Structures are given as C-alpha cells and as structure tokens.
Amino acid sequence: MIAPLAKIIDWSVVQALSLPFEIKLRLGRGPSAKGPILELQQALQFLNGPDFIPAESRPAQIKFDGSLHFRFPAPRPGDIAVNNVVYGRLYRCGGQWQKRPVIILLHGGGDFFNHRFGFPVVARCCNRRGLNAATLVLPYHFQRRPHQIVAWHSLLTAQTISQGVAEIRALTGWLLGEGCPAVALAGISYGGLFAGLAASQDARLASAVLIAPRVDMNQVSLLAERVLWPRIREMGRGQRATYEALDRTPLNLILSRPVIPRENILLIEGRHDLLVGRGPVEELWQAWGCPERWRLPYGHITMLGAAGLPGRIIDWLTPRLKNAAVRTPIA
C-alpha cells in the first residue's frame, strides 16, 4: 500500500466520522468545549476499584433465534434498556462444534461494514480450518444503539467498557461450558481495546489478537487534532486533562499486564495508521514483554481490508488454540 494513499484514506474517514458531531455542535446539541468534566471523580473511583472488572464471571444465558443468531441479557446492565440485550452470531464448525475451538471476533467503533459483511467471510475461513467463530455487538452499537441522545461523560465511558468486557467473558464462559476446548479473541481497533482488557483479566482465554488496537484514551484527543472543524479540535484540547486522568487507570492497556502466555498474543499495527498511530502500539508491545508483532504497510482503514490478512491471523491462531489446555471456567 502506497503510504500517501493510505494516509489520505484514514484522514478522509476521520473527517467523515467527525462531521455528524460538528453538525450537532452547530445545532447546539453537543457539549460545550469549555463545560465542566462530568463525573470524572466517580469514573476514576470506579475504574480503580474492584467493580470495573470483577473477579467473578458467570456464563451467559444464551438464547438462539434460529441456528446462527443469539442473544443474552447483559451481565452488567445499565440505564438504557435497548443496550442491555447482547446480540451475536455463532458460526458452528460441523455437527460436533462443541469439540472445536472458537475465535470471538470483536468489531471496531461504529464498524458496521466489517461486523455485517467482513466477519461472515472470516467466519467461513475459520470453519474451513476446523474452528468455530462467534461475533458480539459491543455496547451502544448497532441494534443496541438508543434512539435518544446519550450524554457521554467519563463515568459512562468507564461503565460501557466494563460492560463490554463482562459480556466477552460471559460468552467465553458459555462456550467453555458447552465443551469447546479453547477460546481466542481477535479485536479490531476499538474491539482491540476490549480484547486487550479481557486478556489482562481472564486466564481462561487461550490467545488474543489485537489489530490496530486503541491503546489509551489520549488517542481520542490526538485524533481530534486531525479534524478540520475548529470546535472539535478545541473540544479535544479541553478534554485532554480528562483523558490523561483516565489514562492513569486500567483503561490504559499499557498499564495492564496480560494473564495469558506472551507467546499467545499477537499485536498488528499499520505503519501508516493515522487513527491509532505507531507510538501507543510500540509502548504496548514493550510493556507486554515484546509479544509477536506484525508491522504492515497499511493505514488503519486499508489494513482492515488487506487481502489475505484474515487467513494469516487464523493460521497463526490455529496451533495455539488446538494446543491450548482446557481451562476450568470461573464460577
């Protein structure tokens, strides 16, 4: 991939994603850049306490709508009812699927295209290699997105990420309880953050792949600097102190340590990535003891569609899943 083209695509996506927010600001429906930081102290207390990612994790209460689609109640429900139902798909590998390992695919922030169209292709690739695949809809995405405007603040961000990690662990528990010998995570961008947090807390996981992961909260502030709209840049600067405070908590993957073997972790970064950048992934790689890392000649968006990459990742995961010992689920 030619570097200028990859960067132009990433830059264009940043502008497209920020445009709806700019429109809300012009209509007076967005927060003030100079307004108070809502509930930051409560967020910090929650993130640094035992309730952020509890030790206990119960298996999900799965119900299937047909053979592919499933749902279950969120193990950590919030105030928005539509967000308290977790949706997913299970792509079984043959009739004795319970005897096969599983890869849980985690989408990026707002990445409907990969979740709806890309993941089914990846799942079929998994099935051909003797693996099951599952997907999850992360909190406040797609079917779980409320119709009303949600006032985002630090505490809600922390609770949302806590909720998502709990749901991944609940699905992991259900899959292991059904007899699947091993479960791995493969998360893209925002999903990479969830995969990293889960791998830092749940030793039942056999392996984790973090693809262009969001490593810390300060990346949001730095991303705002690339936006054309002055008000959004001003807002990003105004919230920088908040992001720095949140980055001193377990939300920052660099401060965490995985509880699965280092040789079962794969970090993938794009050399021309404007949305995540190279610095945070480099810091994460060093903090996590230098696990295997692929540095690919792509940007954030172009890497997600790189030909052959899903197959390479599945080939990397396959021996680690098949060699993983069965772990006893946490009660």
Secondary structure, DSSP 8 states (H G I E B T S, - for coil): --HHHHHHHHHHHHHHHHHHHHHHHHTT-S--TTS--TTHHHHHHHHTSTTSS-S-------EEETTTEEEEE-SS--S-GGGGEEEEEEE--STTGGGS-EEEEE--TT-HHIIIIIHHHHHHHHHHTT-EEEEE--TTSGGG--SS-----HHHHHHHHHHHHHHHHHHHHHHHHTT-S-EEEEEETHHHHHHHHHHTT-TT--EEEEES----THHHHHHHTT-S-HHHHHHHHHTHHHHHHHTTSTTSGGG---SS-GGGEEEEEETT-SSS-HHHHHHHHHHTT--EEEEES--HHHHHT-TTHHHHHHHHHHHHHHT--------
